[in-house]
Amino acid sequence: GKYGTRYGASLRKMVKKMEITQHSKYTCTFCGKEAMKRSVVGVWSC
C-alpha cells in the first residue's frame, strides 16, 4: 500500500475503510442517479 510498514496495521485498516467510503459514489437524493461524488470535506456534487 501507500503507507508501507509505517503507522501500524489497525490505523492503516481504519484509514483504508475511510478512504473507500469517501471516494465511492453515492445515490443522489434529488435525481436518484448514482452520481454523488465528494468534492471536498462536507461538499457533495451530483
PDBQT receptor file of N, H, CA, C and O in Angstrom, charges set to zero:
ATOM      1  N   GLY A   1       0.811  -1.193   0.000  1.00  0.00    +0.000 N 
ATOM      2  CA  GLY A   1       0.000   0.000   0.000  1.00  0.00    +0.000 C 
ATOM      3  C   GLY A   1       0.852   1.252   0.000  1.00  0.00    +0.000 C 
ATOM      4  O   GLY A   1       2.076   1.190  -0.109  1.00  0.00    +0.000 OA
ATOM      5  N   LYS A   2       0.200   2.369   0.121  1.00  0.00    +0.000 N 
ATOM      6  H   LYS A   2      -0.795   2.419   0.209  1.00  0.00    +0.000 HD
ATOM      7  CA  LYS A   2       0.945   3.623   0.035  1.00  0.00    +0.000 C 
ATOM      8  C   LYS A   2       1.656   3.980   1.328  1.00  0.00    +0.000 C 
ATOM      9  O   LYS A   2       2.493   4.883   1.331  1.00  0.00    +0.000 OA
ATOM     10  N   TYR A   3       1.348   3.293   2.441  1.00  0.00    +0.000 N 
ATOM     11  H   TYR A   3       0.668   2.559   2.438  1.00  0.00    +0.000 HD
ATOM     12  CA  TYR A   3       1.989   3.601   3.711  1.00  0.00    +0.000 C 
ATOM     13  C   TYR A   3       3.109   2.632   4.064  1.00  0.00    +0.000 C 
ATOM     14  O   TYR A   3       3.872   2.901   4.991  1.00  0.00    +0.000 OA
ATOM     15  N   GLY A   4       3.231   1.514   3.356  1.00  0.00    +0.000 N 
ATOM     16  H   GLY A   4       2.611   1.296   2.603  1.00  0.00    +0.000 HD
ATOM     17  CA  GLY A   4       4.291   0.555   3.634  1.00  0.00    +0.000 C 
ATOM     18  C   GLY A   4       4.154  -0.054   5.017  1.00  0.00    +0.000 C 
ATOM     19  O   GLY A   4       3.079  -0.527   5.385  1.00  0.00    +0.000 OA
ATOM     20  N   THR A   5       5.238  -0.046   5.791  1.00  0.00    +0.000 N 
ATOM     21  H   THR A   5       6.112   0.338   5.492  1.00  0.00    +0.000 HD
ATOM     22  CA  THR A   5       5.211  -0.642   7.127  1.00  0.00    +0.000 C 
ATOM     23  C   THR A   5       4.978   0.400   8.206  1.00  0.00    +0.000 C 
ATOM     24  O   THR A   5       5.078   0.084   9.392  1.00  0.00    +0.000 OA
ATOM     25  N   ARG A   6       4.675   1.614   7.836  1.00  0.00    +0.000 N 
ATOM     26  H   ARG A   6       4.594   1.871   6.873  1.00  0.00    +0.000 HD
ATOM     27  CA  ARG A   6       4.528   2.694   8.814  1.00  0.00    +0.000 C 
ATOM     28  C   ARG A   6       3.118   2.746   9.417  1.00  0.00    +0.000 C 
ATOM     29  O   ARG A   6       2.162   2.261   8.813  1.00  0.00    +0.000 OA
ATOM     30  N   TYR A   7       3.003   3.317  10.574  1.00  0.00    +0.000 N 
ATOM     31  H   TYR A   7       3.780   3.711  11.064  1.00  0.00    +0.000 HD
ATOM     32  CA  TYR A   7       1.766   3.714  11.265  1.00  0.00    +0.000 C 
ATOM     33  C   TYR A   7       0.966   2.589  11.902  1.00  0.00    +0.000 C 
ATOM     34  O   TYR A   7      -0.014   2.885  12.584  1.00  0.00    +0.000 OA
ATOM     35  N   GLY A   8       1.313   1.329  11.728  1.00  0.00    +0.000 N 
ATOM     36  H   GLY A   8       2.110   1.088  11.173  1.00  0.00    +0.000 HD
ATOM     37  CA  GLY A   8       0.599   0.244  12.388  1.00  0.00    +0.000 C 
ATOM     38  C   GLY A   8      -0.567  -0.276  11.562  1.00  0.00    +0.000 C 
ATOM     39  O   GLY A   8      -1.187   0.466  10.801  1.00  0.00    +0.000 OA
ATOM     40  N   ALA A   9      -0.856  -1.571  11.726  1.00  0.00    +0.000 N 
ATOM     41  H   ALA A   9      -0.351  -2.174  12.345  1.00  0.00    +0.000 HD
ATOM     42  CA  ALA A   9      -1.852  -2.241  10.897  1.00  0.00    +0.000 C 
ATOM     43  C   ALA A   9      -3.267  -1.739  11.160  1.00  0.00    +0.000 C 
ATOM     44  O   ALA A   9      -4.035  -1.541  10.219  1.00  0.00    +0.000 OA
ATOM     45  N   SER A  10      -3.622  -1.530  12.429  1.00  0.00    +0.000 N 
ATOM     46  H   SER A  10      -2.998  -1.690  13.194  1.00  0.00    +0.000 HD
ATOM     47  CA  SER A  10      -5.000  -1.140  12.732  1.00  0.00    +0.000 C 
ATOM     48  C   SER A  10      -5.308   0.255  12.200  1.00  0.00    +0.000 C 
ATOM     49  O   SER A  10      -6.413   0.497  11.713  1.00  0.00    +0.000 OA
ATOM     50  N   LEU A  11      -4.348   1.176  12.284  1.00  0.00    +0.000 N 
ATOM     51  H   LEU A  11      -3.450   0.980  12.679  1.00  0.00    +0.000 HD
ATOM     52  CA  LEU A  11      -4.579   2.516  11.746  1.00  0.00    +0.000 C 
ATOM     53  C   LEU A  11      -4.684   2.496  10.232  1.00  0.00    +0.000 C 
ATOM     54  O   LEU A  11      -5.507   3.207   9.654  1.00  0.00    +0.000 OA
ATOM     55  N   ARG A  12      -3.847   1.680   9.582  1.00  0.00    +0.000 N 
ATOM     56  H   ARG A  12      -3.179   1.103  10.052  1.00  0.00    +0.000 HD
ATOM     57  CA  ARG A  12      -3.919   1.584   8.118  1.00  0.00    +0.000 C 
ATOM     58  C   ARG A  12      -5.256   1.017   7.670  1.00  0.00    +0.000 C 
ATOM     59  O   ARG A  12      -5.820   1.477   6.677  1.00  0.00    +0.000 OA
ATOM     60  N   LYS A  13      -5.773   0.021   8.391  1.00  0.00    +0.000 N 
ATOM     61  H   LYS A  13      -5.315  -0.353   9.198  1.00  0.00    +0.000 HD
ATOM     62  CA  LYS A  13      -7.081  -0.548   8.052  1.00  0.00    +0.000 C 
ATOM     63  C   LYS A  13      -8.187   0.483   8.224  1.00  0.00    +0.000 C 
ATOM     64  O   LYS A  13      -9.101   0.563   7.404  1.00  0.00    +0.000 OA
ATOM     65  N   MET A  14      -8.103   1.276   9.295  1.00  0.00    +0.000 N 
ATOM     66  H   MET A  14      -7.360   1.211   9.961  1.00  0.00    +0.000 HD
ATOM     67  CA  MET A  14      -9.111   2.297   9.550  1.00  0.00    +0.000 C 
ATOM     68  C   MET A  14      -9.095   3.363   8.449  1.00  0.00    +0.000 C 
ATOM     69  O   MET A  14     -10.147   3.784   7.969  1.00  0.00    +0.000 OA
ATOM     70  N   VAL A  15      -7.895   3.793   8.054  1.00  0.00    +0.000 N 
ATOM     71  H   VAL A  15      -7.039   3.451   8.444  1.00  0.00    +0.000 HD
ATOM     72  CA  VAL A  15      -7.770   4.805   7.007  1.00  0.00    +0.000 C 
ATOM     73  C   VAL A  15      -8.266   4.257   5.678  1.00  0.00    +0.000 C 
ATOM     74  O   VAL A  15      -8.901   4.979   4.909  1.00  0.00    +0.000 OA
ATOM     75  N   LYS A  16      -7.983   2.985   5.399  1.00  0.00    +0.000 N 
ATOM     76  H   LYS A  16      -7.468   2.399   6.023  1.00  0.00    +0.000 HD
ATOM     77  CA  LYS A  16      -8.446   2.377   4.150  1.00  0.00    +0.000 C 
ATOM     78  C   LYS A  16      -9.969   2.360   4.080  1.00  0.00    +0.000 C 
ATOM     79  O   LYS A  16     -10.554   2.643   3.035  1.00  0.00    +0.000 OA
ATOM     80  N   LYS A  17     -10.612   2.022   5.213  1.00  0.00    +0.000 N 
ATOM     81  H   LYS A  17     -10.136   1.792   6.062  1.00  0.00    +0.000 HD
ATOM     82  CA  LYS A  17     -12.072   1.995   5.253  1.00  0.00    +0.000 C 
ATOM     83  C   LYS A  17     -12.652   3.387   5.021  1.00  0.00    +0.000 C 
ATOM     84  O   LYS A  17     -13.642   3.542   4.307  1.00  0.00    +0.000 OA
ATOM     85  N   MET A  18     -12.024   4.408   5.633  1.00  0.00    +0.000 N 
ATOM     86  H   MET A  18     -11.219   4.282   6.212  1.00  0.00    +0.000 HD
ATOM     87  CA  MET A  18     -12.492   5.783   5.447  1.00  0.00    +0.000 C 
ATOM     88  C   MET A  18     -12.325   6.239   4.007  1.00  0.00    +0.000 C 
ATOM     89  O   MET A  18     -13.215   6.882   3.450  1.00  0.00    +0.000 OA
ATOM     90  N   GLU A  19     -11.179   5.906   3.394  1.00  0.00    +0.000 N 
ATOM     91  H   GLU A  19     -10.456   5.384   3.846  1.00  0.00    +0.000 HD
ATOM     92  CA  GLU A  19     -10.926   6.350   2.028  1.00  0.00    +0.000 C 
ATOM     93  C   GLU A  19     -11.856   5.666   1.035  1.00  0.00    +0.000 C 
ATOM     94  O   GLU A  19     -12.256   6.275   0.043  1.00  0.00    +0.000 OA
ATOM     95  N   ILE A  20     -12.206   4.406   1.290  1.00  0.00    +0.000 N 
ATOM     96  H   ILE A  20     -11.882   3.912   2.096  1.00  0.00    +0.000 HD
ATOM     97  CA  ILE A  20     -13.151   3.713   0.407  1.00  0.00    +0.000 C 
ATOM     98  C   ILE A  20     -14.510   4.395   0.455  1.00  0.00    +0.000 C 
ATOM     99  O   ILE A  20     -15.139   4.597  -0.583  1.00  0.00    +0.000 OA
ATOM    100  N   THR A  21     -14.976   4.758   1.673  1.00  0.00    +0.000 N 
ATOM    101  H   THR A  21     -14.464   4.594   2.516  1.00  0.00    +0.000 HD
ATOM    102  CA  THR A  21     -16.291   5.386   1.774  1.00  0.00    +0.000 C 
ATOM    103  C   THR A  21     -16.302   6.788   1.189  1.00  0.00    +0.000 C 
ATOM    104  O   THR A  21     -17.308   7.195   0.607  1.00  0.00    +0.000 OA
ATOM    105  N   GLN A  22     -15.214   7.538   1.326  1.00  0.00    +0.000 N 
ATOM    106  H   GLN A  22     -14.398   7.207   1.798  1.00  0.00    +0.000 HD
ATOM    107  CA  GLN A  22     -15.242   8.915   0.839  1.00  0.00    +0.000 C 
ATOM    108  C   GLN A  22     -14.984   9.012  -0.659  1.00  0.00    +0.000 C 
ATOM    109  O   GLN A  22     -15.332  10.026  -1.264  1.00  0.00    +0.000 OA
ATOM    110  N   HIS A  23     -14.387   7.999  -1.279  1.00  0.00    +0.000 N 
ATOM    111  H   HIS A  23     -14.104   7.175  -0.787  1.00  0.00    +0.000 HD
ATOM    112  CA  HIS A  23     -14.142   8.064  -2.712  1.00  0.00    +0.000 C 
ATOM    113  C   HIS A  23     -15.175   7.298  -3.529  1.00  0.00    +0.000 C 
ATOM    114  O   HIS A  23     -15.149   7.358  -4.758  1.00  0.00    +0.000 OA
ATOM    115  N   SER A  24     -16.083   6.581  -2.874  1.00  0.00    +0.000 N 
ATOM    116  H   SER A  24     -16.104   6.532  -1.876  1.00  0.00    +0.000 HD
ATOM    117  CA  SER A  24     -17.086   5.842  -3.623  1.00  0.00    +0.000 C 
ATOM    118  C   SER A  24     -18.228   6.764  -4.044  1.00  0.00    +0.000 C 
ATOM    119  O   SER A  24     -18.389   7.864  -3.515  1.00  0.00    +0.000 OA
ATOM    120  N   LYS A  25     -19.018   6.288  -5.013  1.00  0.00    +0.000 N 
ATOM    121  H   LYS A  25     -18.887   5.394  -5.443  1.00  0.00    +0.000 HD
ATOM    122  CA  LYS A  25     -20.145   7.084  -5.496  1.00  0.00    +0.000 C 
ATOM    123  C   LYS A  25     -21.389   6.731  -4.699  1.00  0.00    +0.000 C 
ATOM    124  O   LYS A  25     -21.560   5.589  -4.270  1.00  0.00    +0.000 OA
ATOM    125  N   TYR A  26     -22.252   7.713  -4.504  1.00  0.00    +0.000 N 
ATOM    126  H   TYR A  26     -22.112   8.640  -4.852  1.00  0.00    +0.000 HD
ATOM    127  CA  TYR A  26     -23.473   7.534  -3.735  1.00  0.00    +0.000 C 
ATOM    128  C   TYR A  26     -24.680   7.903  -4.581  1.00  0.00    +0.000 C 
ATOM    129  O   TYR A  26     -24.546   8.583  -5.599  1.00  0.00    +0.000 OA
ATOM    130  N   THR A  27     -25.857   7.457  -4.163  1.00  0.00    +0.000 N 
ATOM    131  H   THR A  27     -25.965   6.904  -3.337  1.00  0.00    +0.000 HD
ATOM    132  CA  THR A  27     -27.088   7.764  -4.875  1.00  0.00    +0.000 C 
ATOM    133  C   THR A  27     -27.536   9.177  -4.536  1.00  0.00    +0.000 C 
ATOM    134  O   THR A  27     -27.601   9.551  -3.365  1.00  0.00    +0.000 OA
ATOM    135  N   CYS A  28     -27.845   9.959  -5.564  1.00  0.00    +0.000 N 
ATOM    136  H   CYS A  28     -27.792   9.655  -6.515  1.00  0.00    +0.000 HD
ATOM    137  CA  CYS A  28     -28.282  11.340  -5.383  1.00  0.00    +0.000 C 
ATOM    138  C   CYS A  28     -29.697  11.355  -4.815  1.00  0.00    +0.000 C 
ATOM    139  O   CYS A  28     -30.563  10.607  -5.271  1.00  0.00    +0.000 OA
ATOM    140  N   THR A  29     -29.928  12.203  -3.827  1.00  0.00    +0.000 N 
ATOM    141  H   THR A  29     -29.225  12.810  -3.457  1.00  0.00    +0.000 HD
ATOM    142  CA  THR A  29     -31.250  12.260  -3.204  1.00  0.00    +0.000 C 
ATOM    143  C   THR A  29     -32.248  13.026  -4.062  1.00  0.00    +0.000 C 
ATOM    144  O   THR A  29     -33.455  12.864  -3.883  1.00  0.00    +0.000 OA
ATOM    145  N   PHE A  30     -31.775  13.857  -4.989  1.00  0.00    +0.000 N 
ATOM    146  H   PHE A  30     -30.795  13.988  -5.134  1.00  0.00    +0.000 HD
ATOM    147  CA  PHE A  30     -32.671  14.658  -5.816  1.00  0.00    +0.000 C 
ATOM    148  C   PHE A  30     -33.064  13.941  -7.105  1.00  0.00    +0.000 C 
ATOM    149  O   PHE A  30     -34.251  13.844  -7.418  1.00  0.00    +0.000 OA
ATOM    150  N   CYS A  31     -32.081  13.438  -7.859  1.00  0.00    +0.000 N 
ATOM    151  H   CYS A  31     -31.117  13.517  -7.605  1.00  0.00    +0.000 HD
ATOM    152  CA  CYS A  31     -32.404  12.840  -9.160  1.00  0.00    +0.000 C 
ATOM    153  C   CYS A  31     -32.406  11.316  -9.134  1.00  0.00    +0.000 C 
ATOM    154  O   CYS A  31     -32.910  10.698 -10.071  1.00  0.00    +0.000 OA
ATOM    155  N   GLY A  32     -31.866  10.696  -8.103  1.00  0.00    +0.000 N 
ATOM    156  H   GLY A  32     -31.457  11.198  -7.341  1.00  0.00    +0.000 HD
ATOM    157  CA  GLY A  32     -31.882   9.247  -7.982  1.00  0.00    +0.000 C 
ATOM    158  C   GLY A  32     -30.747   8.533  -8.693  1.00  0.00    +0.000 C 
ATOM    159  O   GLY A  32     -30.638   7.311  -8.594  1.00  0.00    +0.000 OA
ATOM    160  N   LYS A  33     -29.900   9.263  -9.408  1.00  0.00    +0.000 N 
ATOM    161  H   LYS A  33     -29.989  10.255  -9.488  1.00  0.00    +0.000 HD
ATOM    162  CA  LYS A  33     -28.776   8.637 -10.099  1.00  0.00    +0.000 C 
ATOM    163  C   LYS A  33     -27.653   8.337  -9.106  1.00  0.00    +0.000 C 
ATOM    164  O   LYS A  33     -27.546   8.968  -8.055  1.00  0.00    +0.000 OA
ATOM    165  N   GLU A  34     -26.827   7.367  -9.461  1.00  0.00    +0.000 N 
ATOM    166  H   GLU A  34     -26.913   6.855 -10.315  1.00  0.00    +0.000 HD
ATOM    167  CA  GLU A  34     -25.679   7.055  -8.614  1.00  0.00    +0.000 C 
ATOM    168  C   GLU A  34     -24.505   7.915  -9.079  1.00  0.00    +0.000 C 
ATOM    169  O   GLU A  34     -23.533   7.413  -9.643  1.00  0.00    +0.000 OA
ATOM    170  N   ALA A  35     -24.616   9.216  -8.831  1.00  0.00    +0.000 N 
ATOM    171  H   ALA A  35     -25.405   9.624  -8.372  1.00  0.00    +0.000 HD
ATOM    172  CA  ALA A  35     -23.635  10.156  -9.359  1.00  0.00    +0.000 C 
ATOM    173  C   ALA A  35     -23.081  11.101  -8.302  1.00  0.00    +0.000 C 
ATOM    174  O   ALA A  35     -22.282  11.983  -8.616  1.00  0.00    +0.000 OA
ATOM    175  N   MET A  36     -23.501  10.920  -7.046  1.00  0.00    +0.000 N 
ATOM    176  H   MET A  36     -24.150  10.203  -6.791  1.00  0.00    +0.000 HD
ATOM    177  CA  MET A  36     -22.988  11.802  -5.995  1.00  0.00    +0.000 C 
ATOM    178  C   MET A  36     -21.525  11.490  -5.745  1.00  0.00    +0.000 C 
ATOM    179  O   MET A  36     -21.149  10.333  -5.555  1.00  0.00    +0.000 OA
ATOM    180  N   LYS A  37     -20.705  12.529  -5.746  1.00  0.00    +0.000 N 
ATOM    181  H   LYS A  37     -21.011  13.469  -5.901  1.00  0.00    +0.000 HD
ATOM    182  CA  LYS A  37     -19.281  12.350  -5.509  1.00  0.00    +0.000 C 
ATOM    183  C   LYS A  37     -18.807  13.437  -4.565  1.00  0.00    +0.000 C 
ATOM    184  O   LYS A  37     -19.263  14.576  -4.660  1.00  0.00    +0.000 OA
ATOM    185  N   ARG A  38     -17.903  13.108  -3.655  1.00  0.00    +0.000 N 
ATOM    186  H   ARG A  38     -17.533  12.183  -3.577  1.00  0.00    +0.000 HD
ATOM    187  CA  ARG A  38     -17.396  14.063  -2.678  1.00  0.00    +0.000 C 
ATOM    188  C   ARG A  38     -16.330  14.921  -3.338  1.00  0.00    +0.000 C 
ATOM    189  O   ARG A  38     -15.315  14.402  -3.803  1.00  0.00    +0.000 OA
ATOM    190  N   SER A  39     -16.554  16.238  -3.382  1.00  0.00    +0.000 N 
ATOM    191  H   SER A  39     -17.379  16.659  -3.004  1.00  0.00    +0.000 HD
ATOM    192  CA  SER A  39     -15.557  17.128  -3.978  1.00  0.00    +0.000 C 
ATOM    193  C   SER A  39     -14.568  17.620  -2.933  1.00  0.00    +0.000 C 
ATOM    194  O   SER A  39     -13.359  17.554  -3.154  1.00  0.00    +0.000 OA
ATOM    195  N   VAL A  40     -15.058  18.115  -1.797  1.00  0.00    +0.000 N 
ATOM    196  H   VAL A  40     -16.040  18.170  -1.618  1.00  0.00    +0.000 HD
ATOM    197  CA  VAL A  40     -14.215  18.480  -0.655  1.00  0.00    +0.000 C 
ATOM    198  C   VAL A  40     -14.944  18.056   0.612  1.00  0.00    +0.000 C 
ATOM    199  O   VAL A  40     -16.028  17.479   0.535  1.00  0.00    +0.000 OA
ATOM    200  N   VAL A  41     -14.367  18.333   1.772  1.00  0.00    +0.000 N 
ATOM    201  H   VAL A  41     -13.486  18.802   1.834  1.00  0.00    +0.000 HD
ATOM    202  CA  VAL A  41     -14.955  17.897   3.038  1.00  0.00    +0.000 C 
ATOM    203  C   VAL A  41     -16.346  18.498   3.206  1.00  0.00    +0.000 C 
ATOM    204  O   VAL A  41     -16.496  19.720   3.237  1.00  0.00    +0.000 OA
ATOM    205  N   GLY A  42     -17.361  17.646   3.313  1.00  0.00    +0.000 N 
ATOM    206  H   GLY A  42     -17.239  16.654   3.288  1.00  0.00    +0.000 HD
ATOM    207  CA  GLY A  42     -18.725  18.103   3.546  1.00  0.00    +0.000 C 
ATOM    208  C   GLY A  42     -19.453  18.610   2.326  1.00  0.00    +0.000 C 
ATOM    209  O   GLY A  42     -20.610  19.014   2.441  1.00  0.00    +0.000 OA
ATOM    210  N   VAL A  43     -18.823  18.610   1.144  1.00  0.00    +0.000 N 
ATOM    211  H   VAL A  43     -17.883  18.282   1.050  1.00  0.00    +0.000 HD
ATOM    212  CA  VAL A  43     -19.466  19.102  -0.076  1.00  0.00    +0.000 C 
ATOM    213  C   VAL A  43     -19.569  17.944  -1.060  1.00  0.00    +0.000 C 
ATOM    214  O   VAL A  43     -18.565  17.342  -1.440  1.00  0.00    +0.000 OA
ATOM    215  N   TRP A  44     -20.805  17.643  -1.467  1.00  0.00    +0.000 N 
ATOM    216  H   TRP A  44     -21.621  18.132  -1.158  1.00  0.00    +0.000 HD
ATOM    217  CA  TRP A  44     -21.063  16.558  -2.400  1.00  0.00    +0.000 C 
ATOM    218  C   TRP A  44     -21.685  17.145  -3.655  1.00  0.00    +0.000 C 
ATOM    219  O   TRP A  44     -22.530  18.036  -3.571  1.00  0.00    +0.000 OA
ATOM    220  N   SER A  45     -21.274  16.653  -4.823  1.00  0.00    +0.000 N 
ATOM    221  H   SER A  45     -20.587  15.929  -4.892  1.00  0.00    +0.000 HD
ATOM    222  CA  SER A  45     -21.822  17.166  -6.076  1.00  0.00    +0.000 C 
ATOM    223  C   SER A  45     -22.385  16.012  -6.889  1.00  0.00    +0.000 C 
ATOM    224  O   SER A  45     -21.876  14.892  -6.848  1.00  0.00    +0.000 OA
ATOM    225  N   CYS A  46     -23.443  16.308  -7.626  1.00  0.00    +0.000 N 
ATOM    226  H   CYS A  46     -23.857  17.218  -7.659  1.00  0.00    +0.000 HD
ATOM    227  CA  CYS A  46     -24.107  15.308  -8.451  1.00  0.00    +0.000 C 
ATOM    228  C   CYS A  46     -23.647  15.449  -9.892  1.00  0.00    +0.000 C 
ATOM    229  O   CYS A  46     -24.090  14.695 -10.759  1.00  0.00    +0.000 OA
TER     230      CYS A  46
